[in-house]
């Protein structure tokens, strides 16, 4: 890296969301959905697959990233719905293809972490982390947030904060536990925003992990006044060990 940010970049998201939700294999140019390849932006169909007709564009991305990135810079593949058993298989296939190709380097799997209060289950999360760790050196949660409980209507905010904190701590405790195992390296957690009002979940989005825009959301660690919520302390007060008081 050269220029103003030299030495300040930890890692690159080299390829993002290249596995299909529908098939669990590579995202192609014929994915279901109303978007067209000719549209200025399209979220389902892959223009790269349309050009290459194979996953070679993914290999090339990591090959050139390896060629031009400093050796200290981590190179990640990143995806959502990454705990879905069908999609886990497809992501593992992609990670192996990149790892085994000539001239490539891949440092880890970016698990986006756009989760709900009930899905994925902690065992599903654990299974996914173990599967990825068998192929690449590390995993990272890259876009962490939690959608509100299905019944939350914005009224019992204190109760929702407690439920959210318990859910965050259950996930974090499992990640800490897994990281202590030989062969599993959880390198970090990045949250998808800072304060609740500015979360993408406040607006309608049909992409993976998105929300309807109709339900109140409080997915992050700080409220609209930048005050730490109960969930913040799930990561700071005895984090990864004892449960929070309910």
C-alpha positions as CSV (number, residue, x, y, z in Angstrom):
1,X,0.0,0.0,0.0
2,X,1.2,3.5,-0.9
3,X,-0.2,7.0,-0.3
4,X,-2.0,8.5,2.6
5,X,-3.1,5.2,4.2
6,X,0.1,3.3,3.9
7,X,0.6,1.1,6.9
8,X,-2.9,1.7,8.2
9,X,-4.9,-1.1,6.4
10,X,-5.3,-4.4,8.3
11,X,-6.8,-6.4,5.5
12,X,-8.7,-6.5,2.2
13,X,-12.1,-7.9,1.4
14,X,-10.8,-9.3,-1.9
15,X,-14.0,-11.0,-3.0
16,X,-17.5,-10.4,-1.6
17,X,-20.7,-12.4,-1.7
18,X,-19.9,-14.7,-4.6
19,X,-21.9,-17.7,-3.4
20,X,-25.6,-18.1,-4.2
21,X,-28.2,-18.3,-1.5
22,X,-30.5,-20.3,-3.9
23,X,-28.0,-23.0,-5.0
24,X,-25.3,-22.9,-2.4
25,X,-22.8,-22.9,-5.2
26,X,-21.1,-20.0,-7.1
27,X,-23.3,-17.0,-7.9
28,X,-23.9,-17.0,-11.7
29,X,-25.3,-14.7,-14.3
30,X,-28.6,-16.6,-14.3
31,X,-29.6,-16.2,-10.6
32,X,-33.3,-15.8,-9.9
33,X,-34.5,-12.2,-9.4
34,X,-35.8,-9.2,-11.2
35,X,-32.4,-7.6,-11.8
36,X,-30.8,-7.6,-15.2
37,X,-27.2,-7.7,-16.1
38,X,-27.7,-4.5,-18.1
39,X,-29.0,-2.6,-15.0
40,X,-26.5,-0.1,-13.5
41,X,-26.6,-2.0,-10.3
42,X,-27.8,-5.6,-9.8
43,X,-27.7,-7.6,-6.7
44,X,-28.5,-11.2,-7.7
45,X,-26.8,-11.9,-11.0
46,X,-23.0,-11.9,-11.4
47,X,-21.5,-9.9,-14.2
48,X,-18.2,-11.4,-13.5
49,X,-19.5,-14.9,-14.0
50,X,-21.2,-13.7,-17.2
51,X,-17.7,-12.7,-18.5
52,X,-15.7,-15.6,-17.2
53,X,-18.2,-18.4,-17.2
54,X,-16.3,-19.9,-14.2
55,X,-14.9,-19.0,-10.8
56,X,-11.6,-18.0,-12.4
57,X,-12.3,-14.3,-11.7
58,X,-12.3,-15.2,-8.0
59,X,-9.0,-16.9,-8.3
60,X,-7.6,-14.0,-10.3
61,X,-8.7,-11.5,-7.7
62,X,-6.8,-13.3,-5.0
63,X,-3.8,-13.9,-7.3
64,X,-3.5,-10.2,-8.1
65,X,-4.2,-9.2,-4.5
66,X,-1.3,-11.5,-3.4
67,X,0.9,-10.0,-6.0
68,X,0.4,-6.4,-5.1
69,X,-0.5,-6.4,-1.4
70,X,2.2,-6.4,1.3
71,X,2.8,-9.8,2.8
72,X,1.5,-8.4,6.1
73,X,-1.9,-7.5,4.7
74,X,-4.6,-10.1,5.3
75,X,-6.7,-11.2,2.3
76,X,-10.3,-12.2,3.0
77,X,-13.3,-13.7,1.3
78,X,-16.5,-12.2,2.8
79,X,-20.1,-13.5,2.7
80,X,-23.6,-13.4,4.4
81,X,-25.9,-16.2,5.4
82,X,-22.6,-17.8,6.1
83,X,-24.1,-20.2,8.7
84,X,-26.7,-21.7,6.4
85,X,-25.6,-25.4,6.0
86,X,-26.1,-25.3,2.2
87,X,-24.2,-22.1,1.8
88,X,-21.4,-23.2,4.1
89,X,-20.6,-26.1,1.7
90,X,-20.4,-23.7,-1.2
91,X,-18.2,-21.2,0.7
92,X,-15.9,-24.0,1.7
93,X,-15.6,-25.1,-1.9
94,X,-14.7,-21.5,-2.9
95,X,-12.1,-21.2,-0.1
96,X,-10.5,-24.4,-1.1
97,X,-10.3,-23.4,-4.8
98,X,-8.6,-20.1,-3.8
99,X,-6.3,-21.8,-1.3
100,X,-5.1,-24.5,-3.8
101,X,-4.7,-22.3,-6.9
102,X,-1.2,-21.3,-8.0
103,X,-0.1,-17.8,-7.0
104,X,-2.9,-17.0,-4.6
105,X,-3.0,-16.3,-0.9
106,X,-6.0,-16.2,1.4
107,X,-5.8,-15.3,5.0
108,X,-9.3,-16.0,6.2
109,X,-13.1,-16.1,5.9
110,X,-15.1,-13.0,6.7
111,X,-18.4,-14.0,8.3
112,X,-20.6,-11.0,8.0
113,X,-22.7,-11.7,11.1
114,X,-26.0,-10.1,10.1
115,X,-27.9,-12.3,12.6
116,X,-31.3,-12.4,14.2
117,X,-32.3,-13.2,17.8
118,X,-33.0,-16.8,16.9
119,X,-30.9,-17.5,13.7
120,X,-28.3,-18.8,13.3
121,X,-28.3,-20.9,16.4
122,X,-25.0,-21.0,18.4
123,X,-24.4,-24.6,17.2
124,X,-24.8,-23.5,13.6
125,X,-22.4,-20.7,14.1
126,X,-19.9,-23.1,15.7
127,X,-20.3,-25.6,12.9
128,X,-19.6,-22.9,10.3
129,X,-16.5,-21.6,12.1
130,X,-15.1,-25.1,12.3
131,X,-15.8,-25.8,8.7
132,X,-14.0,-22.6,7.5
133,X,-11.1,-23.1,10.0
134,X,-10.3,-26.4,8.3
135,X,-9.6,-24.5,5.1
136,X,-8.2,-21.1,5.9
137,X,-6.0,-19.8,8.8
138,X,-8.6,-17.5,10.4
139,X,-12.2,-16.3,10.6
140,X,-13.5,-12.8,11.4
141,X,-17.0,-11.4,12.1
142,X,-17.0,-8.5,9.7
143,X,-20.5,-6.8,9.7
144,X,-22.0,-7.7,13.1
145,X,-25.5,-6.6,14.1
146,X,-28.7,-8.1,15.4
147,X,-32.2,-7.7,14.1
148,X,-34.9,-7.1,16.7
149,X,-37.0,-9.8,18.3
150,X,-40.0,-10.7,16.0
151,X,-42.4,-9.4,18.6
152,X,-40.6,-6.1,19.4
153,X,-42.7,-3.1,18.7
154,X,-40.5,-0.4,20.1
155,X,-42.2,-0.2,23.5
156,X,-40.3,-2.5,25.9
157,X,-36.9,-1.1,25.0
158,X,-35.2,-2.1,28.3
159,X,-36.4,-5.7,27.8
160,X,-35.2,-5.8,24.2
161,X,-31.8,-4.4,25.3
162,X,-31.5,-7.3,27.8
163,X,-32.5,-9.9,25.2
164,X,-30.1,-8.4,22.7
165,X,-27.3,-8.4,25.2
166,X,-27.9,-12.0,26.1
167,X,-27.8,-13.0,22.4
168,X,-24.7,-11.0,21.7
169,X,-23.0,-12.6,24.7
170,X,-24.0,-16.1,23.8
171,X,-22.4,-15.6,20.3
172,X,-19.3,-13.9,21.7
173,X,-18.7,-16.5,24.4
174,X,-18.8,-19.2,21.8
175,X,-16.3,-17.3,19.6
176,X,-14.0,-16.9,22.5
177,X,-14.3,-20.6,23.4
178,X,-13.6,-21.6,19.8
179,X,-10.6,-19.2,19.5
180,X,-9.0,-21.0,22.4
181,X,-8.9,-24.3,20.5
182,X,-5.9,-25.2,18.5
183,X,-6.5,-24.8,14.8
184,X,-9.2,-22.1,15.2
185,X,-8.2,-18.4,15.0
186,X,-11.0,-15.8,15.4
187,X,-9.1,-12.7,14.6
188,X,-11.7,-10.0,15.4
189,X,-15.2,-8.6,15.3
190,X,-16.3,-5.5,13.3
191,X,-19.7,-4.0,13.9
192,X,-21.9,-2.8,11.1
193,X,-22.3,0.7,12.5
194,X,-22.0,2.6,15.7
195,X,-25.4,3.9,16.8
196,X,-28.9,2.5,16.3
197,X,-30.6,5.3,14.3
198,X,-28.0,5.0,11.5
199,X,-28.2,1.3,11.1
200,X,-29.1,0.0,7.6
201,X,-31.7,-2.2,9.4
202,X,-33.9,0.9,9.9
203,X,-34.7,0.9,6.2
204,X,-36.2,-1.7,3.9
205,X,-33.6,-4.0,2.3
206,X,-34.1,-7.4,0.7
207,X,-30.5,-8.4,0.6
208,X,-29.2,-11.0,3.0
209,X,-29.7,-10.0,6.6
210,X,-31.8,-7.0,5.7
211,X,-35.0,-5.8,7.4
212,X,-38.4,-4.7,6.2
213,X,-38.1,-1.1,7.3
214,X,-41.4,-1.5,9.2
215,X,-40.2,-2.7,12.5
216,X,-38.2,-0.7,15.0
217,X,-34.6,-1.8,15.3
218,X,-31.9,-1.4,17.9
219,X,-29.1,-3.6,16.5
220,X,-25.9,-2.0,17.7
221,X,-24.0,-1.3,20.9
222,X,-24.8,2.4,21.3
223,X,-28.2,4.3,21.3
224,X,-28.9,7.5,19.4
225,X,-27.2,9.6,22.0
226,X,-24.0,7.5,21.8
227,X,-24.7,6.0,25.2
228,X,-23.5,2.4,25.7
229,X,-26.4,-0.1,25.8
230,X,-26.6,-3.3,27.8
231,X,-25.1,-5.1,24.8
232,X,-21.9,-3.1,25.1
233,X,-21.2,-4.7,28.4
234,X,-21.5,-8.2,26.9
235,X,-18.2,-7.5,25.3
236,X,-16.5,-5.7,28.2
237,X,-17.6,-6.9,31.6
238,X,-16.4,-10.5,32.0
239,X,-16.9,-10.9,28.3
240,X,-16.9,-14.4,27.1
241,X,-17.4,-15.9,30.5
242,X,-20.4,-15.4,32.8
243,X,-23.9,-14.4,31.5
244,X,-25.3,-11.0,32.0
245,X,-27.9,-10.5,34.7
246,X,-31.4,-10.7,33.1
